[in-house]
Amino acid sequence: MRTRVGYAGGTKENPTYRDLGDHTETLQIDYDPNEISYEQLLDIFWQSHNPESRPWSTQYMSIIFYHNEEQAKLAQRYKEFEEERLGKKIYTEIRPYDKFYLAEDYHQKYYLQLQKDLLKEYIRLYPKTIDFINSTSAARVNGYVRGEGTLANLVNEIESYGLSEKGRRRLVEIVKSYGRNKEQ
């Protein structure tokens, strides 16, 4: 439903990108378990990075923050499965969620911010930056302009984004340019 980037896992109050302390850059995901399960999110997590590389700093370490014991058990089970599948040590840490600090505005919806024409539409839709950051529509479009998602999925949901006809055409052009027009 929503993604936001920020910092978590450390002890420093109010970290910033230039003064992170002992926090890790992280992604906060709000999701509807009726639409996607925690297990599916774990599948995406494990497929989207190399968990066998040792982190060179706390800032960029691989980590899962869990919110309850069920999530902790599932995350640990997935980690053990990946270690067995790869036959190598996994350096991903699994820790309890404590506090999340929102990253600076210029880090939010980064790929969407690179698309100035679409960004102008979102500024029109969400004049308050926090509303843009919290927008489900902006999160979805950020994924599409990053190269995630398919044209078929986009066509099914594009009307719900609040974009103008010109904005919708531009987004379709971007997705088509990735050549991911079929379900994967």
N, C-alpha and C positions, 0 to 999 in steps of 0.2 A: 504494500500500500504506500510505503514511503521509505526513502533512504536518505540518510544524512551522514556526512563525514565529520569526524572529530577525533577526540583523544580520550583514551581510557586506560585503566590498569595501573596507574601510578598514584603517587601521593601528593604531588604538587597541586596546589589550588590554582584554578584558572589558567591552565597551560595555554600557550600560543605556539604557532608553528616555529617561531624563532626562540622560544623559551619553553620547550616541551617537558623538561624535567625527566622523570622516569616513566612517562606515558608512552603508549604505542598509538600510531595513527590507526584509526579503525573506521569501520562502516557500521552504522546503526540501522537495523532493518525492522520496520514495523510491518507485520504481515497478518493476513487473515488465514488461519489454519483450515478454513473451509475451501480456500483457493489453492494454497500450497502448504505442504506439511514441513515440519522442522527437519524431517529426514531428507526431503527434497532440497531444502536449503543447504543441508550438510553435503549432499551430493554435489551441488553447484560449487560450494566452497572448496571441496577437495579436488574438483576438476579444474579450478581456476587458478591454481598456483602450484609451485614446486615445494612441497612440504619437507623434502629431504635436504634442503640447503640450510645450513646453519645461519642464523641471523647475524648480520654484522653490526647491528645496533638494536637497542630496545625499540627505537622509533619505528623500525620496519619489520619487527618480528611477526611471525605467523601465530595468531592467537584466536581462540574462540572464547567468548564470554558467555557463560550460561546463566539463566535466570531461575532455574529450579533444578531439583535433583534428577528429574526425568531427562531434561536437556543435558545435564552433566553426564549421565550414564550413556545416552545416545552418542554424544560427542566422543566420549572415551572409546566406545565400541567401534565407531567409525575410524578413529585414529588407529586402534589395534588392527582393524581390517586392512587399512592402508599400509601399515608396517609389514604385515604378513604378505600382502599382495606385491609390494615393492621389494620385499626382502632387505629393507634398509631401515635405519633409525629415522623416525619422524621427529622434527624439531618443533612442531606446532604445540603450543601450550594450551591448556584448557583451565580456565580460571573462573571463579564466580564474578558476576557483574557487580560492580559497586556504584560507579558514577561515570557518566558520559558528559564530556565537554564538547560543545559544538565548535567545529573549526571555523576559521575566518570565512567571511562571505565569499571571497574569491576562490575558495576551494570547493564550494558547494555547486553541484550540478556542473562540474568542470567542462565536460564535453559539450553540453548545451550552451555554456557561456562562450564557447569558440564559434558557435553558429550565430553570428550577430543578428541576422534577419529574424531567426526564431526567438532569440533572446529578447528582442524588442517587443515581440508579441507577449512574451511572459511578463515583461515589465508592465505592459498595459494591463494584463490580466491580474497581476499581483504587484501593485505599487509598493507594498510593504515587503521588504526583503525576507523577513521571517516567514511570510506566507508563501513566497516563492520556494524557500528552502523546504518547507513542510508540504509542498504540493505533490500529490500523487501524480498528476499529469506531468509536471516537470521531471519527476523521477523516471517515469516511463519514457518520455521523450529523450532524456539524457542517455538512457540505455540504448535506444534506437540509434541516436547519432553516434554513439560509441561503436556501433556495429553489432549489437546484440538484438535478437528478435528477428522475426521474419516478416516479409511483406504481407503474407496472409493474416498474421496476427494484427499487424498495424491497420490494415484495411478494416478489420472487425471492430477496432476500438478507436480509431482516429477521430470520429465525430465527438467523442466524449472529452477531448482535450481542450476545447474552447479556442482552437486556432482559427484564423481566417482561412478563406479558400486558398489564398496565396501561401499561407503558412503550411496548410495541409499538403499542397502540391510540392512545396520545397522539402518537407519531411519525407514524402514518398520518393522523391528524387534521390535523397540521401540514402535511404534504405535500399533502393534499387541499385545504387552504385556499389553496394557491398556484395551484390550477387547472391543474397540469401533469400531467394524468393519462394523457396519451398520449405515445408516443415522439416525440422532437423531432429 
